[in-house]
Amino acid sequence: MKFGARNEVVATVKSVKAGDVMALVKFDVEKPCEMASVLTTESLEALGLKPGDEVELIIKAVHVLPVRK
């Protein structure tokens, strides 16, 4: 998958909270901090994210996009 963002962070899915339309996914990253992503529930289901999954976080502006390789 090609994307324009240049900042990449490897992370592990910490928790998933899905609503009817949007979902909040929190991630543990290598350094001692936490990041979060708000995405549509449809995107959450398409990615199949669950706690413990390792993903790359693509960071562009204020958006954190989880990408499965």
Backbone as a chain_set.jsonl record, in Angstrom:
{"seq": "MKFGARNEVVATVKSVKAGDVMALVKFDVEKPCEMASVLTTESLEALGLKPGDEVELIIKAVHVLPVRK", "coords": {"N": [[0.84, -1.171, 0.0], [0.606, 2.195, -0.849], [1.381, 5.377, 0.545], [1.258, 8.84, 1.547], [2.337, 9.788, 3.899], [5.194, 10.217, 6.039], [6.101, 9.533, 8.539], [6.558, 6.771, 10.555], [5.597, 4.371, 12.96], [6.098, 1.505, 14.882], [3.733, -0.438, 16.536], [1.694, -1.94, 19.163], [-1.59, -3.143, 19.392], [-3.492, -1.988, 22.031], [-6.053, -1.637, 23.163], [-9.505, -1.869, 22.108], [-12.343, -0.034, 21.32], [-15.405, -0.126, 20.13], [-18.009, 1.646, 18.497], [-21.273, 2.413, 17.139], [-20.748, 3.8, 14.747], [-18.141, 4.906, 14.868], [-14.813, 4.052, 16.04], [-12.473, 3.611, 18.721], [-9.13, 3.032, 18.959], [-6.458, 2.087, 20.925], [-2.906, 2.234, 21.246], [0.194, 0.657, 22.17], [3.454, 1.833, 21.981], [6.952, 1.553, 20.962], [8.582, 3.307, 22.533], [8.142, 4.676, 25.845], [5.181, 5.495, 25.768], [1.781, 6.241, 24.766], [-0.448, 5.955, 22.022], [-3.36, 6.909, 20.133], [-6.065, 6.116, 17.906], [-8.826, 7.28, 16.089], [-11.274, 5.82, 14.234], [-13.509, 4.765, 11.589], [-16.068, 2.391, 12.369], [-16.448, 0.534, 10.391], [-13.924, 0.527, 9.133], [-12.416, -0.472, 11.283], [-13.483, -3.064, 11.485], [-12.727, -4.043, 8.967], [-9.94, -4.075, 9.184], [-9.681, -5.798, 11.278], [-8.693, -5.458, 13.898], [-7.423, -6.212, 17.129], [-6.785, -6.345, 20.689], [-3.331, -6.782, 21.361], [-2.472, -7.233, 18.757], [0.131, -6.506, 16.415], [0.929, -3.573, 14.722], [1.762, -1.111, 12.189], [1.972, 2.348, 12.723], [0.901, 4.983, 10.85], [1.627, 8.261, 10.619], [0.159, 11.289, 10.002], [-0.314, 14.635, 9.865], [-2.91, 15.325, 12.047], [-3.852, 12.795, 12.153], [-3.803, 9.323, 12.932], [-3.085, 6.479, 11.352], [-3.781, 3.144, 11.377], [-1.998, 0.465, 9.908], [-2.039, -2.643, 8.407], [0.37, -5.046, 7.588]], "CA": [[0.0, 0.0, 0.0], [1.359, 3.435, -0.894], [0.784, 6.479, 1.287], [2.085, 10.036, 1.499], [2.916, 10.093, 5.203], [6.583, 9.801, 6.168], [6.388, 9.111, 9.912], [6.049, 5.435, 10.841], [5.876, 3.881, 14.302], [5.597, 0.155, 15.109], [2.957, -0.421, 17.77], [0.839, -3.079, 19.475], [-2.931, -2.718, 19.769], [-3.687, -2.13, 23.47], [-7.478, -1.826, 23.417], [-10.424, -1.501, 21.028], [-13.68, 0.33, 21.787], [-16.168, 0.113, 18.913], [-19.367, 2.159, 18.602], [-22.075, 2.127, 15.949], [-20.162, 4.41, 13.565], [-16.721, 5.162, 15.06], [-14.111, 3.176, 16.968], [-11.251, 4.144, 19.318], [-8.122, 1.987, 19.128], [-5.27, 2.597, 21.609], [-1.711, 1.48, 20.89], [1.458, 0.781, 22.884], [4.554, 2.003, 21.032], [8.254, 1.148, 21.501], [8.983, 4.22, 23.596], [7.127, 4.65, 26.904], [4.046, 6.392, 25.566], [0.608, 5.608, 24.179], [-1.096, 6.721, 20.96], [-4.717, 6.438, 19.868], [-6.617, 6.413, 16.589], [-10.28, 7.215, 15.955], [-11.574, 5.41, 12.876], [-14.873, 4.26, 11.456], [-16.249, 0.997, 12.773], [-16.249, -0.242, 9.167], [-12.473, 0.35, 8.986], [-11.99, -1.365, 12.357], [-13.865, -4.43, 11.104], [-11.931, -4.434, 7.801], [-8.587, -4.364, 9.657], [-9.753, -6.9, 12.233], [-7.784, -5.165, 15.007], [-7.784, -6.651, 18.478], [-5.657, -6.158, 21.602], [-2.201, -7.682, 21.161], [-2.016, -7.195, 17.367], [1.184, -5.544, 16.106], [0.653, -2.811, 13.508], [2.535, 0.103, 11.991], [1.149, 3.547, 12.78], [1.298, 5.986, 9.87], [1.225, 9.517, 11.242], [0.087, 12.4, 9.058], [-1.065, 15.733, 10.489], [-3.5, 14.904, 13.32], [-4.427, 11.464, 11.978], [-2.985, 8.135, 13.125], [-3.699, 5.457, 10.506], [-3.197, 1.816, 11.558], [-1.812, -0.246, 8.637], [-1.633, -4.034, 8.57], [1.249, -5.442, 6.471]], "C": [[0.888, 1.238, 0.0], [0.62, 4.511, -0.116], [1.768, 7.628, 1.307], [2.768, 10.376, 2.81], [4.334, 9.551, 5.295], [6.942, 9.29, 7.559], [5.743, 7.764, 10.186], [6.497, 4.996, 12.225], [5.307, 2.471, 14.4], [4.922, 0.141, 16.469], [2.189, -1.718, 17.937], [-0.508, -2.547, 19.916], [-3.138, -3.02, 21.252], [-5.152, -2.39, 23.797], [-8.281, -1.346, 22.225], [-11.775, -1.203, 21.648], [-14.483, 0.736, 20.552], [-17.569, 0.62, 19.24], [-20.126, 1.798, 17.344], [-21.402, 2.629, 14.674], [-18.65, 4.577, 13.681], [-16.135, 4.19, 16.08], [-12.871, 3.896, 17.481], [-10.314, 2.974, 19.567], [-6.911, 2.624, 19.792], [-4.106, 1.649, 21.35], [-0.609, 1.696, 21.903], [2.545, 0.885, 21.821], [5.866, 1.663, 21.734], [8.7, 2.021, 22.661], [7.871, 4.254, 24.64], [6.049, 5.726, 26.72], [2.912, 5.611, 24.909], [0.049, 6.526, 23.101], [-2.475, 6.14, 20.759], [-5.135, 6.852, 18.465], [-8.13, 6.306, 16.659], [-10.564, 6.913, 14.493], [-13.0, 4.902, 12.805], [-14.922, 2.81, 11.899], [-16.052, 0.084, 11.573], [-14.751, -0.502, 8.933], [-11.92, -0.596, 10.04], [-12.275, -2.814, 11.987], [-13.029, -4.924, 9.933], [-10.501, -4.804, 8.213], [-8.555, -5.532, 10.632], [-8.838, -6.697, 13.43], [-8.33, -5.666, 16.33], [-6.578, -6.464, 19.378], [-4.585, -7.231, 21.397], [-1.681, -7.705, 19.738], [-0.893, -6.173, 17.212], [0.873, -4.899, 14.769], [1.693, -1.711, 13.365], [1.566, 1.261, 12.094], [1.721, 4.549, 11.791], [0.745, 7.31, 10.373], [1.298, 10.637, 10.215], [-0.832, 13.444, 9.665], [-1.614, 15.248, 11.838], [-4.061, 13.495, 13.25], [-3.395, 10.381, 12.239], [-3.7, 7.006, 12.396], [-3.062, 4.101, 10.777], [-3.148, 1.089, 10.205], [-1.335, -1.655, 8.945], [-0.799, -4.419, 7.354], [1.038, -6.881, 6.108]], "O": [[1.835, 1.312, 0.783], [-0.61, 4.556, -0.114], [2.967, 7.433, 1.109], [3.697, 11.183, 2.825], [4.643, 8.525, 4.688], [7.992, 8.672, 7.733], [4.526, 7.619, 10.066], [7.642, 5.223, 12.615], [4.15, 2.252, 14.04], [5.473, 0.648, 17.445], [2.044, -2.498, 16.996], [-0.581, -1.614, 20.716], [-2.98, -4.161, 21.686], [-5.464, -3.258, 24.612], [-7.815, -0.528, 21.432], [-12.304, -2.011, 22.411], [-14.269, 1.812, 19.993], [-18.236, 0.102, 20.136], [-19.671, 0.964, 16.562], [-21.47, 1.971, 13.636], [-17.94, 4.406, 12.689], [-16.857, 3.587, 16.874], [-12.279, 4.701, 16.763], [-10.652, 2.04, 20.294], [-6.38, 3.608, 19.276], [-4.282, 0.435, 21.247], [-0.476, 2.792, 22.448], [2.554, 0.11, 20.865], [5.897, 1.503, 22.955], [9.155, 1.501, 23.68], [6.74, 3.883, 24.325], [6.023, 6.73, 27.433], [3.083, 4.449, 24.541], [0.072, 7.747, 23.254], [-2.742, 5.008, 21.164], [-4.617, 7.821, 17.911], [-8.661, 5.35, 17.226], [-10.145, 7.66, 13.61], [-13.628, 4.639, 13.831], [-13.927, 2.09, 11.811], [-15.541, -1.026, 11.719], [-14.358, -1.613, 8.579], [-11.061, -1.427, 9.745], [-11.421, -3.686, 12.151], [-12.656, -6.097, 9.895], [-9.917, -5.735, 7.659], [-7.522, -6.181, 10.796], [-8.261, -7.662, 13.931], [-9.523, -5.562, 16.616], [-5.449, -6.427, 18.888], [-4.885, -8.419, 21.278], [-0.556, -8.151, 19.51], [-0.949, -5.096, 17.804], [0.587, -5.59, 13.791], [2.423, -1.414, 14.31], [0.443, 1.167, 11.599], [2.891, 4.922, 11.882], [-0.466, 7.463, 10.535], [2.351, 10.901, 9.635], [-1.998, 13.166, 9.945], [-0.841, 14.802, 12.686], [-4.692, 13.042, 14.205], [-2.245, 10.501, 11.818], [-4.803, 6.62, 12.782], [-1.894, 3.912, 10.438], [-4.122, 1.093, 9.453], [-0.348, -1.844, 9.655], [-1.197, -4.157, 6.219], [1.687, -7.389, 5.194]]}, "num_chains": 1, "name": "protein.A"}
